[in-house]
Amino acid sequence: MPKIKTKSGAKKRFKVTGTGKIKRKHAYHSHILTKKSTKRKRNLVHATLVSSADMKRVTLMLVM
């Protein structure tokens, strides 16, 4: 039986931490930045964790 491939889109967007949590980046920080305030852009820079509601879905995408 062949190995199951990881979803390549998820592979590029998520990283697993040492404790098993999943890190993600914020959206809305790639373009059209002139109309966004400096404070808003600064807060979008930092990575955050995937919410518990989405954890199962993202884990399946990374495992498959």
C-alpha positions in Angstrom: 0.0 0.0 0.0 1.5 3.4 -0.9 2.3 6.1 1.5 -0.2 9.0 1.9 1.1 12.3 0.9 0.9 15.4 3.0 -1.3 18.3 1.7 1.4 20.5 0.1 -0.6 23.7 0.8 -0.8 22.9 4.5 2.9 21.9 4.6 3.7 25.5 3.4 1.4 27.2 5.8 1.7 25.4 9.2 4.6 24.4 11.5 4.3 22.0 14.4 5.9 23.2 17.6 8.0 21.0 20.0 5.0 20.5 22.3 2.7 19.4 19.4 0.8 22.7 18.9 0.5 24.1 15.4 1.7 27.6 14.5 0.2 29.7 11.7 0.7 33.1 10.3 -1.9 35.9 10.2 -3.8 36.7 7.0 -4.0 40.2 5.4 -0.3 41.0 5.6 0.8 40.4 2.1 -0.4 43.3 0.0 -2.5 46.5 0.0 -0.6 47.6 3.1 -0.9 51.3 2.5 -4.4 51.7 3.9 -3.7 49.6 7.0 -2.5 51.3 10.1 1.0 50.7 11.4 -0.4 49.1 14.6 -2.5 46.7 12.6 0.4 45.7 10.4 2.7 45.2 13.4 0.2 42.9 15.1 -0.2 40.8 11.9 3.6 40.1 11.9 3.6 37.7 14.9 2.7 34.1 14.4 -0.1 32.6 16.5 -1.5 29.1 17.2 -4.2 27.3 15.4 -7.5 27.4 17.3 -8.7 24.3 19.0 -11.8 24.2 16.7 -9.5 23.9 13.6 -6.8 21.7 15.2 -8.2 18.4 14.1 -8.7 19.5 10.5 -5.2 21.0 10.2 -3.6 17.9 11.8 -5.3 15.6 9.3 -4.0 17.8 6.4 -0.4 17.6 7.8 -0.6 13.8 8.5 -2.2 12.8 5.2 
